[in-house]
Every structure is written in C-alpha cells, then in structure tokens.
Amino acid sequence: MWGKLIGYFFLSIVKFLFTPSAMFLDPTEDYSFLTIVLTTSSGAAVGVFVIYGFGKRLFKYLSMRAKRRGAKVFSASRRRNVRIKNKYGIFGLMLISGLISVPITSLIASKYFNHKKETPFLITLAFFAWSILLTGVHFIFKNAVNAG
C-alpha cells in the first residue's frame, strides 16, 4: 500500500487532475476520502515549492541573459501575458490551477507573481481545494450510483 501511495504522491506532481481519479478507481485498494486528499495535495505542495523555486532562479537567469543581449523588452505576446496577469491576478491562476498541471502553474506563478512571498502558499492552497473538489465529486458519484 505504501508503495502505491508514494507513486500517487509523485503522480500528483505531474498529472494532478487525474491522480484523485486514479486513486479512487484503483481496483486493488479502497482509499478513504482523507487518504486521497492528503496524498494528492501533499504531492502537489512538494511540486509547487520545488518547481516554484526552480522557476524563480530560471527566470532570473533568463532575464539577466536577455538584458546582456539587448533583447526586446516588450513584444505582443508579453503585453498580452501582462494584460491577462493584471486582469485575473493570482486568484485567477488559483482558480484554473487544478485544470493545468502543478509544474505549469508553478512556473507561471514564479514568472509573474514572484514578488509576493505568499504566492507558493496560495498555489498550494488552491491545489488542496482542487483535491477536495475532485475527490468529493468521485465520492458523491459513487454514493449516487450505489443508492440508485
């Protein structure tokens, strides 16, 4: 059982959206709601902090390198990205975080919201909420099917 839980822990870093489903539908185990939520959200939390830290360093390096080369500061895609960031902010990213992966969410957060100390904690909180939502949907569906 522990080996599978560790596997699901790491799977939730890469494929968060599908991990609660995989755990719920695992034919050899009957995981509780709490086990699924804790496994997937803790895996996502580790992924957020590791990838967010990596992303901060990566984007700092790329920024310094671009300045040395004299790269164009504003382009059409950068303007669009900044417009979206300003319109939706960190809470918009939190809202869609469960639909995109932990690595992509963490890299976006480290690129556009690295000036806020609380960013990795907010992203982790969002994945925790998504974990509860996705797991809850499965348990509600299971109870509806069993009752009917």
C-alpha positions in Angstrom: 0.0 0.0 0.0 2.8 2.5 0.9 4.5 1.9 -2.4 1.3 2.8 -4.3 0.7 5.9 -2.1 4.3 7.1 -2.9 3.6 6.5 -6.6 0.4 8.5 -6.4 2.2 11.2 -4.4 4.7 11.7 -7.3 2.0 11.3 -9.9 0.1 14.2 -8.4 3.0 16.4 -9.1 2.9 15.7 -12.8 -0.7 14.8 -13.5 -2.7 16.3 -10.6 -6.1 16.4 -12.4 -6.1 12.6 -12.9 -4.5 11.4 -9.7 -7.6 11.5 -7.5 -9.5 9.6 -10.2 -6.7 7.0 -10.4 -6.7 6.5 -6.7 -10.5 6.3 -6.5 -10.7 3.8 -9.3 -7.8 1.7 -8.1 -9.2 -1.8 -8.1 -6.8 -3.2 -5.6 -7.2 -0.6 -2.9 -10.1 1.2 -1.3 -8.7 4.6 -0.3 -10.6 6.9 2.0 -11.5 10.4 1.1 -8.9 11.7 3.6 -6.2 9.5 2.2 -6.8 10.7 -1.4 -6.9 14.3 -0.4 -3.8 14.2 1.8 -1.8 12.2 -0.8 -2.7 14.3 -3.8 -2.5 17.7 -2.0 0.9 16.9 -0.3 2.3 15.8 -3.6 1.1 18.9 -5.3 2.6 21.0 -2.4 6.0 19.5 -2.8 5.8 20.0 -6.5 4.8 23.6 -6.1 7.6 24.5 -3.8 10.3 22.7 -5.8 9.2 23.9 -9.2 8.4 27.5 -7.9 11.9 27.8 -6.5 13.4 26.4 -9.7 11.3 28.8 -11.8 12.4 31.8 -9.8 16.1 31.0 -10.5 15.4 30.1 -14.1 13.6 33.3 -14.9 16.1 35.4 -13.1 18.9 33.9 -15.1 17.0 34.3 -18.4 16.2 37.9 -17.6 19.9 38.7 -16.9 20.9 36.9 -20.1 18.3 38.8 -22.2 19.5 42.2 -20.8 23.0 41.4 -21.8 22.0 40.5 -25.3 19.8 43.6 -25.5 16.6 41.7 -26.2 13.4 43.5 -27.0 11.7 44.3 -23.7 8.1 44.4 -24.9 6.6 42.2 -27.5 3.0 41.5 -28.4 2.9 38.2 -26.5 4.5 39.8 -23.4 1.9 42.6 -23.5 -0.9 40.0 -23.7 0.5 38.0 -20.8 0.8 41.1 -18.7 -2.7 42.1 -19.6 -4.1 38.7 -18.5 -2.0 38.7 -15.3 -3.3 42.2 -14.4 -6.9 41.3 -15.2 -7.1 37.9 -13.3 -4.1 38.0 -10.9 -3.0 35.3 -8.6 -6.6 34.3 -7.8 -7.3 33.7 -11.5 -4.3 31.4 -11.6 -5.5 29.7 -8.4 -8.9 29.1 -10.0 -7.5 27.3 -13.0 -4.6 25.6 -11.3 -6.3 22.2 -11.0 -7.0 22.2 -14.7 -3.4 22.8 -15.7 -0.5 20.9 -14.1 1.5 21.6 -11.0 4.6 22.4 -13.0 2.9 24.8 -15.4 1.1 26.6 -12.6 4.2 26.9 -10.5 6.3 28.2 -13.4 3.6 30.8 -14.3 3.4 31.8 -10.6 7.2 32.1 -10.4 7.3 34.2 -13.6 4.5 36.7 -12.8 4.0 36.6 -9.0 7.5 36.0 -7.6 7.4 39.4 -5.8 4.8 38.1 -3.4 6.0 36.0 -0.5 2.7 34.2 -0.1 2.5 33.0 -3.8 3.6 29.4 -3.3 1.4 29.1 -0.2 -1.6 30.4 -2.2 -1.0 28.0 -5.1 -0.6 25.1 -2.6 -3.9 26.1 -1.0 -5.5 26.1 -4.5 -4.3 22.6 -5.1 -5.6 21.5 -1.7 -9.1 22.9 -2.6 -8.9 21.2 -6.0 -8.0 17.9 -4.4 -11.1 18.2 -2.1 -13.3 19.1 -5.0 -12.1 16.3 -7.4 -12.2 13.7 -4.6 -15.6 14.9 -3.4 -17.1 14.6 -6.9 -16.0 11.0 -7.1 -17.4 10.1 -3.7 -20.7 11.8 -4.4 -20.9 10.0 -7.8 -20.1 6.7 -6.0 -22.8 7.2 -3.4 -25.4 8.2 -6.1 -24.6 5.1 -8.1 -24.8 2.9 -5.0 -28.1 4.5 -3.9 -29.7 4.1 -7.3 
